Structure formats: structure tokens, C-alpha cells
């Protein structure tokens, strides 16, 4: 059975995994551990644990959707809308925090949660180092947490000049093994600076990617991101990505599907627009163009304080495109 490794975090990796699990491949998700916004800030500050939201989403994406486990899947995504001190928290995050306390290990809690949800594949934290994401902008301003990069306080037109982790994070050996044994490596989709790059900044991950023999696919984002990739083209995204891992990307997936006008109007309020494709095929790089957008608009719960994407990649369309690249 061939191995597909997805690297990222958040809803982008959730979408990719949910589609890929329908196919007969062994799946591994290598997940960012730098999130510091929303309920993750409370998990880090009040429980002293590494962030769990991205892990939870990947676990749910790979979980069995039938019978009682299907109900558990819904429960893990449930966000409380009432209760002083609990409003805005997700059941899944609280479950994993409690299990970490009972078992004395967050690593073991992830393993046991995988069993409870009967996941197809494995969810691997990229690191167990408690590190924060830092960024320096073109005007010299510095942000010292992932949340402040994701929801900037400064002018969102400013470009990020440099991004790093403090303290330096050590790669989870299980993540390095998954990369080395992969038959296809999928990077993204997801916010370039806050979902994807935090994985690649972990010591050992970039080197493992450069050495890996598997084809490496970058799933291009549908929209630009205010505060991160303002006015970025597809080539701009790839250029930043390869600053950290070298010229090792073999394939870039670019969406050609139409985005609903209602969504475009919404994004325009945030100075965001569809990512323009300016990449062309070459001996080193293959550009795959396909309709991969889900035209259903996403609704978030009232107590979710974070700004969420209104549109996403379509799980089935994305997976169908990716599996053609496995061989």
C-alpha cells in the first residue's frame, strides 16, 4: 500500500485528508504545533499543553464516519456556545486536554484519541517542542505569536521578511520517518505563513523533504490572505515556500474553478482576492490546473472568535486530482 503524507494544519489539511481517506492509501498527517489563537491560547496558557485544534481537525478528518463513531466525530467538532469560561471551546480540545492529564502524556493522549475515533492513518505532531512563531515585517515590526500574524494589528499590506520559531523546535522522529517512507508528499492547502511554514521551520523537516524521493505537491491557495500574502500570485507563494525548503517542489495544483460572487464580495472587504496563476510548466515543475473549489459557503458558529475562510477546496475534487499523482 502506498503512503501519502500531508503536511500543514487547520481546515486545509482537514479538507485534503477527508477526500483522500476514500482511497486505498496509507495516510499520515504531519501537523503544525504553533497555533496560539482562540481556544488554543487557553489550552497553552491554562493547561500547559501544546495546541490541539489542528490535531483535532485531522483526527476528525480521518475518523470513521459510521455508527457510534460518526456521532463521536460530530461531538469532537462541537463548539460550546454557552457556559461561563467554556463558551468558544470545542469538546474535542477539552477531551484531549483531560486525556493528557489522565495519561500524563499529550503524545499518548493523541494515540488513544486516534483509537477512540478509529482513524484511517496517523496524525503526527511535527514537534513536541513548545515554540512560538515569530515574524518580522518589511517596516521592522515584529509579531511574537502565530495569532498576531494570522490576525495582524498592523497594515496587512506589509510583507513578511522573515519568520522563525522560538525556541528552535526539534522534529518529531515519527514525522521524519513518515516523510522518508512517503510515495507522495502534499503540502497545503492552508495559510502559507501560519499553517504550512511552521512545519517547515522545525529543525530537520526541510532537510527531510529535500532528501525524500517522493514527488512533492504544493496545493495552491484559493485566495490571498490579508496580513500574510496580500496581492501574492501563485509564483509568489512558491518562491516563499522554496526559501525554506529549497527548489524541491515537483507539482503545483492551481484552481481554475469559479468562486461565487458572494464569496468574492466578502473577501474584498478584507482586501483579499483569488490567487492569480502565473506559473508555467518547466522541466523541474509541473503545473496542474483543475476545478477544485467547493462552491458551498462555510458558516461558522457564533462563539468562534477567529476569522474563517468562507470558501474552501472541495475534498472530493482535490483528492481525485492528487491520486492521479501517486504513481
SEPATOR-197649 format. One record per residue (C-alpha): residue in one letter; x, y, z; residue number from 1. Coordinates in steps of 0.05 Angstrom, whole numbers, padded with zeros to 5 digits, always signed. Example, Ala and Ser with C-alpha at 12.3 -4.5 7.8 and 13.67 -1.06 7.14 Angstrom:
SEPATOR-197649
<a,<+00246,-00090,+00156>,1>
<s,<+00273,-00021,+00143>,2>
//
This chain:
SEPATOR-197649
<x,<+00000,+00000,+00000>,1>
<x,<+00028,+00068,-00020>,2>
<x,<+00039,+00123,+00031>,3>
<x,<+00012,+00194,+00024>,4>
<x,<+00038,+00246,+00073>,5>
<x,<+00000,+00312,+00082>,6>
<x,<+00037,+00370,+00116>,7>
<x,<+00000,+00430,+00142>,8>
<x,<-00054,+00445,+00193>,9>
<x,<-00123,+00474,+00201>,10>
<x,<-00181,+00467,+00153>,11>
<x,<-00137,+00459,+00091>,12>
<x,<-00107,+00394,+00114>,13>
<x,<-00175,+00372,+00141>,14>
<x,<-00204,+00380,+00071>,15>
<x,<-00147,+00342,+00037>,16>
<x,<-00150,+00284,+00087>,17>
<x,<-00225,+00277,+00085>,18>
<x,<-00223,+00266,+00010>,19>
<x,<-00161,+00222,+00008>,20>
<x,<-00187,+00173,+00061>,21>
<x,<-00236,+00146,+00009>,22>
<x,<-00177,+00116,-00030>,23>
<x,<-00135,+00054,-00013>,24>
<x,<-00073,+00091,+00012>,25>
<x,<-00038,+00095,+00079>,26>
<x,<-00047,+00167,+00102>,27>
<x,<-00004,+00208,+00150>,28>
<x,<-00017,+00279,+00171>,29>
<x,<+00042,+00320,+00197>,30>
<x,<+00011,+00377,+00236>,31>
<x,<+00035,+00446,+00257>,32>
<x,<+00041,+00458,+00332>,33>
<x,<+00049,+00534,+00331>,34>
<x,<-00024,+00556,+00335>,35>
<x,<-00037,+00606,+00391>,36>
<x,<-00105,+00635,+00375>,37>
<x,<-00176,+00623,+00401>,38>
<x,<-00184,+00562,+00445>,39>
<x,<-00112,+00541,+00431>,40>
<x,<-00086,+00601,+00471>,41>
<x,<-00126,+00575,+00531>,42>
<x,<-00100,+00504,+00520>,43>
<x,<-00029,+00530,+00521>,44>
<x,<-00036,+00582,+00577>,45>
<x,<-00084,+00547,+00624>,46>
<x,<-00068,+00474,+00613>,47>
<x,<+00006,+00479,+00595>,48>
<x,<-00005,+00436,+00533>,49>
<x,<+00014,+00443,+00461>,50>
<x,<-00043,+00468,+00416>,51>
<x,<-00094,+00415,+00397>,52>
<x,<-00142,+00446,+00346>,53>
<x,<-00104,+00427,+00284>,54>
<x,<-00092,+00357,+00312>,55>
<x,<-00166,+00350,+00328>,56>
<x,<-00187,+00371,+00258>,57>
<x,<-00140,+00320,+00226>,58>
<x,<-00163,+00265,+00273>,59>
<x,<-00236,+00281,+00256>,60>
<x,<-00220,+00283,+00181>,61>
<x,<-00191,+00212,+00184>,62>
<x,<-00243,+00184,+00232>,63>
<x,<-00295,+00131,+00218>,64>
<x,<-00360,+00166,+00198>,65>
<x,<-00406,+00108,+00211>,66>
<x,<-00449,+00087,+00271>,67>
<x,<-00429,+00110,+00340>,68>
<x,<-00361,+00134,+00318>,69>
<x,<-00396,+00180,+00269>,70>
<x,<-00431,+00212,+00328>,71>
<x,<-00365,+00219,+00365>,72>
<x,<-00338,+00254,+00304>,73>
<x,<-00393,+00307,+00309>,74>
<x,<-00380,+00313,+00384>,75>
<x,<-00306,+00327,+00373>,76>
<x,<-00323,+00385,+00327>,77>
<x,<-00376,+00414,+00374>,78>
<x,<-00361,+00484,+00399>,79>
<x,<-00396,+00506,+00464>,80>
<x,<-00439,+00568,+00456>,81>
<x,<-00460,+00573,+00529>,82>
<x,<-00427,+00569,+00597>,83>
<x,<-00382,+00619,+00632>,84>
<x,<-00309,+00601,+00618>,85>
<x,<-00327,+00545,+00569>,86>
<x,<-00361,+00585,+00513>,87>
<x,<-00319,+00582,+00449>,88>
<x,<-00282,+00518,+00469>,89>
<x,<-00291,+00454,+00429>,90>
<x,<-00308,+00388,+00461>,91>
<x,<-00251,+00354,+00425>,92>
<x,<-00198,+00402,+00453>,93>
<x,<-00225,+00392,+00524>,94>
<x,<-00227,+00317,+00514>,95>
<x,<-00154,+00314,+00493>,96>
<x,<-00133,+00361,+00550>,97>
<x,<-00168,+00316,+00600>,98>
<x,<-00138,+00253,+00570>,99>
<x,<-00068,+00284,+00572>,100>
<x,<-00078,+00296,+00646>,101>
<x,<-00103,+00226,+00659>,102>
<x,<-00048,+00192,+00619>,103>
<x,<+00007,+00241,+00638>,104>
<x,<+00028,+00250,+00566>,105>
<x,<-00001,+00290,+00509>,106>
<x,<+00034,+00243,+00459>,107>
<x,<-00003,+00183,+00489>,108>
<x,<-00068,+00223,+00491>,109>
<x,<-00063,+00232,+00415>,110>
<x,<-00052,+00158,+00405>,111>
<x,<-00112,+00139,+00448>,112>
<x,<-00156,+00191,+00414>,113>
<x,<-00137,+00160,+00347>,114>
<x,<-00162,+00093,+00373>,115>
<x,<-00227,+00123,+00400>,116>
<x,<-00243,+00155,+00333>,117>
<x,<-00217,+00094,+00294>,118>
<x,<-00179,+00137,+00246>,119>
<x,<-00153,+00113,+00178>,120>
<x,<-00080,+00131,+00181>,121>
<x,<-00039,+00171,+00231>,122>
<x,<-00037,+00242,+00257>,123>
<x,<+00034,+00264,+00275>,124>
<x,<+00052,+00328,+00313>,125>
<x,<+00111,+00358,+00275>,126>
<x,<+00145,+00372,+00342>,127>
<x,<+00135,+00367,+00417>,128>
<x,<+00176,+00429,+00429>,129>
<x,<+00134,+00486,+00459>,130>
<x,<+00154,+00540,+00410>,131>
<x,<+00121,+00605,+00386>,132>
<x,<+00120,+00632,+00315>,133>
<x,<+00155,+00699,+00304>,134>
<x,<+00153,+00744,+00243>,135>
<x,<+00189,+00808,+00222>,136>
<x,<+00157,+00854,+00171>,137>
<x,<+00187,+00899,+00118>,138>
<x,<+00179,+00960,+00164>,139>
<x,<+00216,+00927,+00221>,140>
<x,<+00153,+00909,+00262>,141>
<x,<+00157,+00842,+00297>,142>
<x,<+00100,+00795,+00317>,143>
<x,<+00115,+00744,+00371>,144>
<x,<+00056,+00695,+00366>,145>
<x,<+00021,+00658,+00310>,146>
<x,<-00045,+00691,+00328>,147>
<x,<-00016,+00761,+00318>,148>
<x,<+00010,+00740,+00249>,149>
<x,<-00057,+00708,+00230>,150>
<x,<-00098,+00768,+00253>,151>
<x,<-00049,+00827,+00244>,152>
<x,<-00054,+00892,+00283>,153>
<x,<-00011,+00929,+00233>,154>
<x,<-00024,+00946,+00159>,155>
<x,<-00039,+00880,+00125>,156>
<x,<-00005,+00903,+00061>,157>
<x,<+00063,+00898,+00095>,158>
<x,<+00104,+00838,+00072>,159>
<x,<+00135,+00788,+00120>,160>
<x,<+00210,+00790,+00111>,161>
<x,<+00229,+00735,+00160>,162>
<x,<+00194,+00681,+00201>,163>
<x,<+00222,+00634,+00254>,164>
<x,<+00206,+00593,+00316>,165>
<x,<+00229,+00609,+00387>,166>
<x,<+00257,+00568,+00417>,167>
<x,<+00283,+00525,+00360>,168>
<x,<+00239,+00464,+00353>,169>
<x,<+00263,+00393,+00345>,170>
<x,<+00227,+00348,+00295>,171>
<x,<+00185,+00290,+00319>,172>
<x,<+00223,+00228,+00296>,173>
<x,<+00157,+00198,+00273>,174>
<x,<+00148,+00257,+00225>,175>
<x,<+00217,+00247,+00195>,176>
<x,<+00203,+00173,+00185>,177>
<x,<+00136,+00187,+00151>,178>
<x,<+00170,+00236,+00102>,179>
<x,<+00226,+00187,+00086>,180>
<x,<+00177,+00130,+00071>,181>
<x,<+00126,+00171,+00031>,182>
<x,<+00105,+00157,-00040>,183>
<x,<+00072,+00226,-00046>,184>
<x,<+00081,+00288,-00002>,185>
<x,<+00026,+00340,-00002>,186>
<x,<+00040,+00410,+00025>,187>
<x,<-00023,+00451,+00038>,188>
<x,<-00073,+00478,+00025>,189>
<x,<-00072,+00528,+00082>,190>
<x,<-00046,+00596,+00103>,191>
<x,<+00026,+00600,+00079>,192>
<x,<+00058,+00633,+00139>,193>
<x,<+00015,+00606,+00196>,194>
<x,<-00006,+00535,+00174>,195>
<x,<+00047,+00510,+00127>,196>
<x,<+00113,+00544,+00143>,197>
<x,<+00111,+00530,+00218>,198>
<x,<+00121,+00456,+00199>,199>
<x,<+00180,+00471,+00154>,200>
<x,<+00215,+00514,+00206>,201>
<x,<+00223,+00455,+00253>,202>
<x,<+00295,+00430,+00254>,203>
<x,<+00302,+00370,+00208>,204>
<x,<+00238,+00377,+00168>,205>
<x,<+00264,+00418,+00109>,206>
<x,<+00325,+00372,+00104>,207>
<x,<+00280,+00310,+00105>,208>
<x,<+00238,+00339,+00048>,209>
<x,<+00298,+00354,+00005>,210>
<x,<+00324,+00283,+00014>,211>
<x,<+00256,+00249,+00004>,212>
<x,<+00248,+00212,-00062>,213>
<x,<+00173,+00221,-00065>,214>
<x,<+00142,+00274,-00110>,215>
<x,<+00125,+00337,-00072>,216>
<x,<+00060,+00372,-00088>,217>
<x,<+00041,+00442,-00066>,218>
<x,<-00034,+00455,-00065>,219>
<x,<-00041,+00528,-00082>,220>
<x,<-00088,+00570,-00040>,221>
<x,<-00154,+00595,-00069>,222>
<x,<-00148,+00665,-00041>,223>
<x,<-00095,+00714,-00018>,224>
<x,<-00090,+00728,+00057>,225>
<x,<-00091,+00798,+00087>,226>
<x,<-00030,+00807,+00131>,227>
<x,<+00007,+00748,+00100>,228>
<x,<+00002,+00743,+00025>,229>
<x,<-00030,+00808,+00003>,230>
<x,<-00031,+00811,-00074>,231>
<x,<+00011,+00747,-00078>,232>
<x,<+00009,+00707,-00143>,233>
<x,<+00019,+00631,-00146>,234>
<x,<+00093,+00643,-00162>,235>
<x,<+00100,+00688,-00101>,236>
<x,<+00073,+00633,-00056>,237>
<x,<+00121,+00582,-00087>,238>
<x,<+00180,+00629,-00081>,239>
<x,<+00169,+00639,-00006>,240>
<x,<+00158,+00564,+00005>,241>
<x,<+00223,+00546,-00030>,242>
<x,<+00262,+00597,+00010>,243>
<x,<+00254,+00548,+00068>,244>
<x,<+00258,+00480,+00034>,245>
<x,<+00297,+00493,-00030>,246>
<x,<+00273,+00480,-00101>,247>
<x,<+00244,+00412,-00087>,248>
<x,<+00171,+00422,-00105>,249>
<x,<+00153,+00379,-00166>,250>
<x,<+00080,+00396,-00177>,251>
<x,<+00035,+00456,-00161>,252>
<x,<-00041,+00449,-00162>,253>
<x,<-00078,+00511,-00185>,254>
<x,<-00153,+00521,-00180>,255>
<x,<-00190,+00541,-00244>,256>
<x,<-00260,+00535,-00215>,257>
<x,<-00304,+00596,-00210>,258>
<x,<-00312,+00626,-00140>,259>
<x,<-00383,+00650,-00122>,260>
<x,<-00393,+00725,-00127>,261>
<x,<-00419,+00728,-00055>,262>
<x,<-00354,+00700,-00031>,263>
<x,<-00313,+00747,-00074>,264>
<x,<-00351,+00807,-00046>,265>
<x,<-00338,+00782,+00025>,266>
<x,<-00264,+00773,+00014>,267>
<x,<-00259,+00841,-00020>,268>
<x,<-00278,+00872,+00047>,269>
<x,<-00214,+00841,+00075>,270>
<x,<-00171,+00863,+00015>,271>
<x,<-00166,+00790,-00008>,272>
<x,<-00174,+00763,-00078>,273>
<x,<-00166,+00698,-00117>,274>
<x,<-00094,+00676,-00125>,275>
<x,<-00073,+00691,-00197>,276>
<x,<-00035,+00635,-00231>,277>
<x,<+00029,+00659,-00264>,278>
<x,<+00066,+00592,-00262>,279>
<x,<+00083,+00554,-00326>,280>
<x,<+00106,+00483,-00337>,281>
<x,<+00181,+00470,-00339>,282>
<x,<+00229,+00412,-00335>,283>
<x,<+00230,+00420,-00260>,284>
<x,<+00158,+00439,-00245>,285>
<x,<+00091,+00413,-00268>,286>
<x,<+00031,+00459,-00261>,287>
<x,<-00035,+00421,-00256>,288>
<x,<-00097,+00464,-00267>,289>
<x,<-00165,+00438,-00244>,290>
<x,<-00231,+00459,-00215>,291>
<x,<-00220,+00445,-00141>,292>
<x,<-00265,+00496,-00106>,293>
<x,<-00324,+00479,-00062>,294>
<x,<-00378,+00529,-00080>,295>
<x,<-00416,+00518,-00015>,296>
<x,<-00403,+00577,+00032>,297>
<x,<-00379,+00558,+00102>,298>
<x,<-00417,+00582,+00163>,299>
<x,<-00380,+00587,+00230>,300>
<x,<-00411,+00584,+00300>,301>
<x,<-00426,+00649,+00337>,302>
<x,<-00374,+00636,+00392>,303>
<x,<-00317,+00623,+00343>,304>
<x,<-00276,+00687,+00351>,305>
<x,<-00228,+00674,+00294>,306>
<x,<-00237,+00697,+00222>,307>
<x,<-00250,+00635,+00180>,308>
<x,<-00248,+00621,+00105>,309>
<x,<-00315,+00629,+00071>,310>
<x,<-00296,+00580,+00016>,311>
<x,<-00250,+00520,+00015>,312>
<x,<-00224,+00468,-00032>,313>
<x,<-00273,+00412,-00048>,314>
<x,<-00250,+00348,-00013>,315>
<x,<-00271,+00301,-00069>,316>
<x,<-00244,+00344,-00126>,317>
<x,<-00178,+00355,-00091>,318>
<x,<-00168,+00282,-00074>,319>
<x,<-00186,+00260,-00144>,320>
<x,<-00131,+00307,-00172>,321>
<x,<-00080,+00284,-00120>,322>
<x,<-00088,+00209,-00130>,323>
<x,<-00071,+00217,-00204>,324>
<x,<-00001,+00238,-00180>,325>
<x,<+00013,+00180,-00133>,326>
<x,<+00044,+00134,-00185>,327>
//
